[in-house]
Structure formats: structure tokens, C-alpha cells
Amino acid sequence: MKGTRIISIGLLCLFAFGACANTATIQRMEKDSPCNDPQYLELKEKPIGDMTEREYEYFRDKESACDEYKKTALQVQGNQDMVKDTQNNWLTWYLVAAGLGVVGSLIILSSAP
């Protein structure tokens, strides 16, 4: 019984840690996003005809990187949503099993002489 409780608590901690790790990954990705590059944002406001060749090349590279980042961010967000759904399902089943264990224990205890 004690071993089962330790395993259950360990699994619960792993799921909680997984959710925190996913959130940290999203935050780190947003911080490192090429879409938030100050020079890119400045060039984005500038008409293309007013850019030097180097500025335009930099802008084009960052624009491409930003598009790729957005695709990746959507995939990561989708994976994070899937993990949350799995965690919620697992937690529901865990609580049902725990409730059944409590009820079963009470029945056994109440029927004991």
C-alpha cells in the first residue's frame, strides 16, 4: 500500500513537472523569437524602397526565420495542449481510482468485527 502511494505521488509530480517544463519552453521560445528582433521590427516599419541592400537582406532573412518560428510555435502549442489533455485525463482516472480505494477501505473497515 505504501509503495503504491509513493508511485502515485511520483507520477503526479512527473506530470506536474512536465506541464511546467512545457510552459518554460514556450516562454524561452518567445524570448528568442526572431519576430521580436528590434532591428527586424524597425525594418518592418520602413518601406522596402528606402532600405539598403544589406537592410533588405537582413529583413528578408528575419522574415523567413519569423515565418518558420511561427510554424514551430504552433506545433509546440499543439503538443502542449495534447500533454495538458493527457494530464487531465490521467488526473481524472487517478482521482476515481483513489475514491474507489477510499470507499473500498471504508467498506472493509466497517465490515470487520
C-alpha positions, 0 to 999 in steps of 0.5 A: 500500500505504501509503495503504491502511494509513493508511485502515485505521488511520483507520477503526479509530480512527473506530470506536474513537472512536465506541464511546467517544463512545457510552459518554460519552453514556450516562454524561452521560445518567445524570448528568442523569437526572431519576430521580436528582433528590434532591428527586424521590427524597425525594418518592418516599419520602413518601406522596402524602397528606402532600405539598403541592400544589406537592410533588405537582406537582413529583413528578408532573412528575419522574415523567413526565420519569423515565418518558420518560428511561427510554424514551430510555435504552433506545433509546440502549442499543439503538443502542449495542449495534447500533454495538458489533455493527457494530464487531465485525463490521467488526473481524472482516472487517478482521482476515481481510482483513489475514491474507489480505494477510499470507499473500498477501505471504508467498506472493509473497515466497517465490515470487520468485527 
